[in-house]
Amino acid sequence: MNGSSLFFVAAHPSKAWFITFVGKRFCARMHFGKKGSFTLSKRESYEQKTEAILLPILKKNGFDLWDVEYVKEGGTWYLRAYIDKPGGIMVDDCEAVSRELSDILDEKDFIDDAYILEVSSPGLGRPLKKERDYEKSLGKEVEIRTYRMLEGKKEFRGILKEYDKNTVTIETDNARMQTFEKKEIALIRLAFDF
């Protein structure tokens, strides 16, 4: 499969299901058709409400929640849930969670905008955003990109040793501990090698 693979899964008068393979991750997509307005506080509310609905579904299936985001890209709103499990998420896992989540979202009907629901694995280059991401990544190798040059470079790699509200500490290859202010970090994600 390549990054443009698209599979039709099921249809409904107001929804269409698609499964796509994007790089190293699968996505289950569902199209919705509602109109409404949006503010930043709504975005956070939608993410929190979706997360509260999603957590029991994931627990029941033995999956972990990586992130929920509600974003606008190219004029289209996306409600994305990134899920994971030991050994990795498969397309059938994404589809099952997406179907159950969709039914509850339809019932609760709290999102005013037309949007596309996507449930997928977080992928190899998953960014660390929330405290639980940092907690799960302690002891793992991460890549850090900074906004400005530090010690003559903007990219760093090492084992995540500590974090708190304001800082992240990694152990570099030469066993040196290096601490970064979170406000200096443009991106922090799990490292991967091909």
Buried (B, 14 or more C-beta within 10 A) or exposed (E): EEEEEEEEBEEEEEBBBBBBBBEBBBBBBBBBEEEEEBEEEBBEBBBEBBBEBBBEBBEEEEBBBBBBBBEEEEEEBBBBBBBBBEEEBEBEBBBBBBBBBBEBBEEEEEBBBEBBBBBBBBBBBBBBBEEEBBEBBEEEBBBBEBEEEBEEEBEBEBBBBEBEEEBBBBBEEEEEEBEBEEEBBEBBBBBEEE
